[in-house]
Amino acid sequence: MTLAAIAVIIIGIYVISLIIHKYYGNESSSSSNVFWKYIFADKGERGEMRVASILDSLPEQYHVFNDVYLQNQGYSVQIDHVIISPYGVFAIETKNYSGWIFGNEKSEYWTQNIYGEKHKFRNPIKQNISHTIALANTLHIYQNQIFPIVVFLGDADLKTNTESTVVYSSQLKRSIFRHSEPIFAPNQVSSLLQQLSVSIITDENRKQRHVQSVRNTIYEHNQMVNKGLCPRCHGRLVWRQGKYGGFWGCENYPRCKFTKKRK
């Protein structure tokens, strides 16, 4: 390889690093560090970096926290982005997917259809419900003061039917600005910022512990269902007939709306 070719490669890497530094946030004072962090990140982390860069351009009254780990009732919770503002607290779940995305409010899983191949992933709306509960408990505020948003990046084509806010990245800021009535006074915002800052888990093993916590939660969930009990309220699961066939539902409906399809 000639010196000229090596020089072109080095210049190319430097230019790309500057572009990534501009569009994917200011997490490091070094553009090269941002470049390598982005290159070695997985698809989900890249999506979170892109959304972080969008949120970084919000007005100064919006205080953004990225990749937030909290402890809630003995369980670890990871929230992609949290915003504290006079207009409410926002919990943002990021999905960096391509293809057609099918799902609704109540289903346990949504489906990604890309080139005819189907892949299931957990309903992000339900994910954000647990995030909302964790934030309400941590900040000591009401759940209706927290606005959950699910944002899709990549080449996702949403074919969803939901009442909750599920948007493309180009619609994210507009969805946030839709909440324009102040609900927190300046001193309350300061208090919320302080409370969240001291509650965030910052040790280097937080991700590994969170993964293990999620696995434990899934195991406990399956154990409860196998015993014929609702994993949400511990009520009995009873067999019901619906518009699209039979399913297991919690005996405490409509207070508890847990359902599970027969396999």
Secondary structure, 3 states (H helix, E strand, C coil): CCHHHHHHHHHHHHHHHHHHHHHCCCCCCCHHHHHHHHHHCCHHHHHHHHHHHHHCCCCCCCEEEEEEEEEECCEEEEEEEEEEECCEEEEEEEEECCEEEEEECCCCEEEEEECCEEEEEECHHHHHHHHHHHHHHHHCCCHHHEEEEEEEECCEEEEEECCCEEEEHHHHHHHHHCCCCCCCCHHHHHHHHHHHHHHCCCCCCHHHHHHHHHHHHHHHHHHHHHCCECCCCCCEEEEEEECCEEEEEECCCCCCCCEEECC
